């Protein structure tokens, strides 16, 4: 369970960071 929660959290954070950068650039 923790194994799936670990990547999920990191992936979600990365996605949010990418969206934030794209929004700032746009």
C-alpha distances in whole Angstrom, upper triangle without the diagonal:
4,5,5,6,9,11,11,12,15,16,16,18,20,21,22,24,26,27,28,30,32,33,35,36,37
4,5,5,6,9,10,10,12,14,15,16,18,20,21,22,24,26,27,29,30,31,33,35,36
4,6,5,7,9,10,11,13,15,16,17,19,20,22,23,25,26,28,29,31,32,34,35
4,5,6,6,9,10,11,12,14,16,16,18,20,21,22,24,26,27,28,30,32,33
4,6,5,6,9,10,10,12,14,15,16,18,20,21,22,24,26,27,28,30,31
4,5,5,6,9,10,11,12,14,16,17,19,20,21,23,25,26,27,29,30
4,5,5,6,8,10,10,12,14,15,16,18,20,21,22,24,26,27,28
4,6,5,6,9,10,10,12,14,15,16,18,20,21,22,24,26,27
4,5,5,6,9,10,11,12,14,15,16,18,20,21,23,24,26
4,5,5,6,9,10,11,12,14,15,17,18,20,21,23,24
4,5,5,6,9,10,11,12,14,15,16,18,20,21,22
4,5,5,6,9,10,11,12,14,15,16,18,20,21
4,5,5,6,9,10,10,12,14,15,16,18,20
4,5,5,6,9,10,11,12,14,15,17,18
4,5,5,6,9,10,11,12,14,15,16
4,5,5,6,9,10,10,12,14,15
4,5,5,6,9,10,11,12,14
4,5,5,6,9,10,11,12
4,5,5,6,9,10,10
4,5,5,6,9,10
4,5,5,6,8
4,5,5,6
4,5,5
4,6
4
